[in-house]
């Protein structure tokens, strides 16, 4: 009896079957998979090909991890070189030539004042592990327990990182106002709003009855990412540096998403020309593979041997890919490219905002861009700015996906459409991204009923 080969599974059937099995097997905590029901099978640069045969322009980039896009040749070559060499892939915290090359390249990118007297700690594989290490470091060095953090912050999903993120209730964390031009906590915005936020911080720290636990450190994002793409004003950052230095409070800059050229400088703190005491790094430093470190001033290095350890701190493939990525971004001046192209994209999006009242604000730095969607029909007299429209933002995200464009949502209310394209984005690709976004926005507006008298958001 002849045996017939099974018919090949049609792409659509394979796509749906994989998605169905994912929904049955994976936890309710899954996130990106809910709003982006695609099954990537191949990728290069900006483009992802799904199991359904469709192609997508990826402006999520692994939440900012893919500085060079998918499968960049220099990254693949670096990984292949390690694999072909027979080098160990897992080495705990032992020294290797690959690790030495990565550390040397990383230090070459740092602000010189930090690089000249820095120590590095390889952490667990994720940014949240590095945040935990940074908080533990400053607590050990200062003997104090409190942490100063900011409204709207996001630093990770482990316990200490969550405590420092917006919405936490840990009594050891003192929450401070983060300047926000569009939704200023003081209802002013601009330089005056940032000045009031700085004064609030200064007065709280100097008030013996302020109730803030003695701070071991202050942690901040130079641009809040998950909080809605909110760039910190340069003068405010300089003020935070002066406030912390005058009170011997270590300043921790969380550069997990902003680093490696993303905002138009290699590290986002360079915009304000400050030198933090600790820098937290992950995402792009691993060249698409898991890697996380903290770099800090040597005087903070008071840990005992083994005080902070972990099994997966020696990923040789990630270090090789990371060194190749860091060098490529540096040698090809991709941070400058991000600044130039990002400014052009922001200008076009601001033009789009002039024609669409549902765009409340366009903001960002370099190729870290956010578009906040609002309810244009709100008639609340006491509203300084229209309320956010998370429903409309979700519709825009779906319409983008229908047009082959992957975007992410963020912000306090999930109403900010975020664009994080790779730094290798071409001019033509940038135009294609913005064309698809504009078309998706128009389609979302047409499909969403207007409610002029309700005062409710979309």
C-alpha positions in Angstrom: 0.0 0.0 0.0 1.5 3.3 -1.1 2.2 5.9 1.6 1.2 9.4 0.5 3.0 12.4 1.8 0.8 14.7 3.9 -0.2 17.8 2.1 1.8 20.9 3.1 0.1 23.1 5.6 -1.2 26.3 4.1 0.5 29.4 5.5 -2.8 30.7 6.9 -3.5 27.4 8.6 -0.1 27.2 10.2 -0.3 30.8 11.3 -3.7 30.3 13.0 -2.7 27.0 14.5 0.4 28.5 16.2 -1.6 31.4 17.5 -4.3 29.2 18.8 -1.8 26.9 20.6 -0.1 29.9 22.1 -3.3 31.2 23.6 -4.0 27.8 25.1 -0.6 27.2 26.5 0.9 30.5 27.5 0.0 32.5 30.6 -2.5 35.3 30.9 0.4 37.7 31.5 1.5 37.7 27.8 1.4 41.2 26.4 2.7 41.9 22.9 1.2 38.7 21.6 -2.3 40.0 22.4 -2.1 43.2 20.3 0.2 41.9 17.7 -1.2 38.5 16.5 1.6 37.6 14.1 3.9 34.7 13.8 7.4 35.9 12.7 9.4 33.3 10.7 12.0 35.5 9.0 13.4 39.0 9.5 16.0 41.3 8.1 16.5 45.0 9.0 13.2 46.7 9.4 11.2 43.9 7.9 9.5 40.9 9.5 7.9 38.1 7.4 5.0 36.3 9.1 3.9 32.7 8.8 0.9 34.1 7.0 3.2 35.3 4.2 2.7 39.0 5.0 5.5 41.4 5.5 5.6 44.0 8.2 7.7 47.1 9.0 8.8 46.6 12.6 8.8 49.9 14.5 8.9 48.0 17.9 12.4 46.6 17.4 12.2 44.3 20.3 11.1 47.2 22.6 14.2 49.1 21.5 16.6 46.1 21.6 17.4 45.9 17.9 19.5 49.0 17.3 20.6 47.6 13.9 17.3 45.9 13.1 16.8 42.2 12.6 19.8 39.9 11.7 22.2 42.6 10.8 25.3 41.1 9.0 27.8 42.4 11.5 25.8 40.8 14.3 25.4 37.5 12.5 29.1 37.5 11.7 30.1 38.1 15.3 27.9 35.3 16.5 29.2 32.9 13.8 32.8 33.7 14.7 32.3 32.7 18.3 30.4 29.5 17.3 33.1 28.5 14.8 36.0 29.2 17.2 34.9 26.6 19.7 34.8 29.2 22.5 32.7 28.4 25.6 29.2 29.8 25.4 28.6 29.9 29.2 31.4 31.1 31.5 29.7 32.5 34.6 31.8 35.6 35.4 35.2 34.3 34.2 37.3 36.4 32.0 37.5 35.6 28.2 38.8 37.4 25.1 35.2 37.9 24.0 34.2 39.5 27.3 37.3 41.7 27.4 36.5 42.9 23.9 32.9 43.8 24.8 34.0 45.6 28.0 36.6 47.6 26.1 34.2 48.6 23.4 31.5 49.6 26.0 34.0 51.7 28.0 35.0 53.5 24.8 31.4 54.8 24.4 31.0 56.1 28.0 31.2 59.7 29.1 35.0 60.1 29.7 34.6 61.2 33.3 32.9 57.9 34.1 35.0 55.6 31.9 38.2 56.8 33.5 37.2 55.5 36.9 34.5 52.9 36.3 33.6 49.4 37.4 31.3 47.1 35.5 29.0 44.4 37.0 27.5 41.8 34.7 24.0 41.0 35.9 21.3 38.6 34.9 20.2 38.7 31.3 17.5 41.4 31.5 17.4 45.1 32.2 15.3 44.5 35.4 18.2 42.4 36.8 20.5 45.4 36.2 18.1 47.8 38.0 18.0 45.4 41.0 21.8 45.4 41.0 22.0 49.2 40.8 19.6 49.6 43.7 21.5 47.0 45.8 24.8 48.6 44.9 23.9 52.1 46.2 22.2 50.7 49.3 25.3 48.7 50.1 27.6 51.7 49.4 25.6 54.3 51.4 24.2 52.2 54.2 20.8 53.8 53.5 17.7 52.1 52.3 15.4 54.7 50.6 15.1 55.2 46.9 14.1 58.3 45.0 12.1 57.5 41.9 9.6 59.4 39.6 6.0 59.4 38.6 5.5 57.5 35.3 8.7 55.5 35.6 9.3 52.0 34.4 12.3 50.1 35.5 11.4 46.4 35.1 9.2 43.6 36.5 11.2 42.2 39.4 10.4 43.3 42.9 12.9 46.1 43.5 12.5 47.4 39.9 8.7 47.4 40.3 9.0 49.3 43.5 10.9 52.0 41.7 8.3 52.1 38.8 5.2 54.2 38.7 2.3 52.8 40.6 4.3 51.0 43.3 3.5 51.4 47.0 6.8 50.4 48.7 7.3 52.8 51.6 11.0 52.8 51.0 10.5 54.5 47.6 9.7 58.2 47.5 7.9 59.3 44.4 8.9 62.6 42.9 7.2 64.6 40.0 8.7 64.0 36.6 8.4 67.1 34.3 5.9 66.7 31.5 5.2 69.5 29.1 1.9 68.2 27.9 0.5 66.8 31.1 2.4 68.9 33.6 1.6 67.8 37.2 1.5 71.5 38.1 -0.6 72.5 35.1 2.1 74.8 33.7 4.6 72.9 31.5 7.7 74.2 30.0 10.7 75.6 31.9 8.5 76.8 34.8 6.9 73.3 35.3 10.3 71.7 35.3 11.6 74.3 37.8 8.7 73.5 40.1 9.3 69.8 39.9 13.0 70.4 40.8 12.0 72.6 43.7 9.6 70.0 45.0 12.4 67.5 45.0 14.9 69.8 46.7 12.4 71.0 49.4 11.3 67.4 50.2 14.9 66.2 50.7 15.7 69.2 52.9 12.6 69.0 55.0 13.3 67.2 58.2 9.6 66.4 58.5 9.2 65.5 54.8 8.8 61.8 55.5 11.2 60.6 52.9 13.4 57.7 54.0 17.1 58.5 53.9 17.8 57.9 50.2 20.5 55.5 49.0 20.1 56.8 45.5 17.9 58.4 42.9 16.9 56.5 39.7 15.6 58.2 36.6 15.1 57.7 32.9 16.5 60.4 30.7 13.5 59.8 28.5 10.6 57.9 30.0 9.8 55.1 27.6 6.9 53.0 28.8 5.6 56.1 30.6 4.8 57.7 27.2 8.0 58.8 25.6 8.6 61.8 27.8 12.1 63.5 27.4 13.5 65.0 30.6 14.4 68.7 30.1 18.2 69.1 30.0 18.3 71.7 32.6 16.1 69.7 34.9 18.5 66.7 34.6 21.4 69.0 35.4 19.4 70.2 38.4 18.9 66.6 39.6 22.6 66.0 39.2 23.4 69.1 41.4 20.8 68.2 44.0 22.0 64.6 44.3 25.7 65.5 44.3 25.3 68.2 47.0 23.6 65.6 49.3 25.9 62.6 48.5 23.0 60.7 46.9 24.2 58.5 44.0 22.4 59.2 40.8 21.3 56.2 38.7 20.5 56.7 35.0 18.4 54.0 33.6 19.6 53.8 29.9 18.1 50.4 29.2 15.9 51.7 26.3 17.6 55.1 25.7 21.1 53.9 25.2 23.3 53.0 22.1 22.3 56.0 19.9 18.5 55.7 20.3 17.9 59.3 21.3 20.4 61.0 19.0 23.5 60.7 21.3 25.2 57.5 22.2 23.8 57.7 25.8 20.8 59.9 26.5 22.5 61.6 29.5 24.9 63.3 27.0 22.1 65.6 25.9 22.3 67.4 29.2 26.1 66.7 29.7 25.7 65.1 33.1 27.7 62.2 34.4 25.6 59.8 36.6 27.2 57.7 39.3 25.6 54.5 38.0 24.4 53.7 34.5 22.0 50.8 33.9 22.3 49.1 30.5 20.6 46.3 28.6 18.5 45.8 25.4 20.7 47.1 22.5 24.0 46.4 24.3 23.5 42.7 23.6 23.0 43.1 19.8 19.6 41.4 20.0 20.7 38.8 22.6 20.1 38.9 26.4 22.7 41.0 28.2 22.5 43.5 31.1 25.2 45.4 33.0 25.7 48.3 35.4 28.6 50.6 35.1 29.4 52.8 38.1 32.0 54.9 39.9 34.7 52.9 41.6 34.1 54.4 45.0 30.7 52.7 45.1 32.3 49.3 44.6 32.0 48.2 48.3 30.5 44.8 47.6 32.0 41.7 49.1 32.9 38.9 46.7 29.7 37.1 45.8 27.5 39.8 47.1 25.7 40.0 43.8 25.9 36.9 41.6 23.9 35.0 39.1 24.3 32.0 36.7 23.6 33.6 33.4 26.0 36.5 33.4 28.5 35.3 30.9 26.6 34.9 27.6 29.5 34.9 25.1 27.2 35.2 22.0 25.5 38.2 23.5 28.9 39.9 24.3 30.2 39.3 20.8 27.0 40.5 19.2 26.9 43.5 21.6 30.5 44.5 20.9 29.8 44.4 17.2 26.7 46.5 17.6 28.4 49.1 19.8 31.3 49.4 17.4 29.0 49.7 14.3 26.8 52.4 15.9 29.9 54.3 17.0 31.9 54.0 13.8 29.0 54.8 11.5 27.7 57.7 13.7 24.3 56.2 13.9 23.4 58.4 16.9 23.8 61.4 14.7 21.7 59.8 12.0 19.0 59.0 14.6 19.0 62.7 15.6 18.7 63.9 12.1 16.1 61.4 10.9 14.1 61.6 14.1 13.8 65.4 13.8 12.4 65.0 10.3 9.9 62.3 11.5 8.8 64.5 14.4 8.3 67.4 12.1 6.1 65.4 9.8 4.1 64.0 12.7 3.6 67.5 14.1 2.2 68.5 10.7 -0.1 65.5 10.9 -1.2 66.7 14.3 -2.2 70.1 12.9 -4.7 68.2 10.6 -6.0 65.7 13.2 -7.4 67.0 16.5 -7.2 63.5 18.0 -3.4 64.0 18.2 -2.8 65.8 21.4 1.0 65.8 21.5 4.0 64.6 19.4 7.3 64.2 21.3 10.5 62.3 21.5 14.2 62.4 20.9 16.0 60.8 18.0 14.3 57.6 17.0 12.3 57.3 20.2 9.0 58.9 19.2 5.6 59.1 20.8 2.2 60.3 19.5 -0.4 60.8 22.3 -4.0 60.4 21.1 -6.7 62.2 22.9 -10.5 62.7 22.8 -11.0 65.7 20.5 -14.7 65.9 21.5 -14.2 66.4 25.2 -16.0 69.6 26.4 -14.9 69.4 30.1 -14.4 73.0 31.1 -11.8 72.2 33.7 -9.6 70.0 31.5 -6.3 71.7 30.8 -5.7 69.2 28.0 -8.1 66.7 26.5 -8.3 63.3 28.2 -6.3 60.4 26.7 -8.0 58.1 24.2 -6.7 54.6 24.8 -9.5 53.0 22.8 -8.5 55.1 19.7 -4.9 54.3 20.2 -5.7 50.5 20.2 -7.7 51.0 17.0 -4.8 52.9 15.4 -2.4 50.0 16.4 -4.7 47.5 14.8 -5.1 49.6 11.7 -1.3 49.9 11.5 -0.9 46.1 11.7 -3.5 45.8 8.9 -1.2 47.9 6.8 1.9 46.0 7.7 3.2 48.3 10.3 4.1 47.2 13.9 3.9 49.9 16.6 3.6 49.7 20.3 1.4 51.6 22.8 2.6 53.1 26.1 1.9 56.0 28.4 0.0 56.1 31.7 -3.3 55.3 30.0 -2.0 53.3 27.0 -2.8 56.2 24.7 0.6 56.9 23.3 1.6 55.3 20.0 5.3 54.6 20.2 7.8 54.3 17.3 11.1 52.7 18.0 12.5 51.9 14.5 16.1 50.6 14.1 18.9 53.1 13.8 19.6 51.8 10.3 16.2 53.1 9.1 16.6 54.7 5.6 14.9 57.8 4.4 12.6 55.8 2.2 11.6 53.5 5.0 10.9 56.4 7.3 8.5 57.8 4.7 6.8 54.4 4.3 6.4 54.1 8.1 4.8 57.6 8.4 2.6 57.0 5.3 1.2 53.9 6.8 0.7 55.5 10.2 -1.1 58.5 8.7 -3.4 56.1 6.7 -4.1 54.0 9.8 -4.9 57.1 11.9 -7.4 58.3 9.3 -9.0 54.8 9.1 -9.2 54.7 12.9 -10.9 58.1 13.0 -13.5 57.0 10.4 -14.3 53.8 12.3 -14.6 55.5 15.7 -17.9 57.3 16.5 -17.6 60.9 17.7 -19.2 61.8 21.0 -19.1 65.5 21.2 -21.4 66.0 24.2 -20.4 63.1 26.4 -17.0 64.2 27.6 -15.9 60.6 27.4 -12.7 59.4 25.7 -12.7 57.0 22.8 
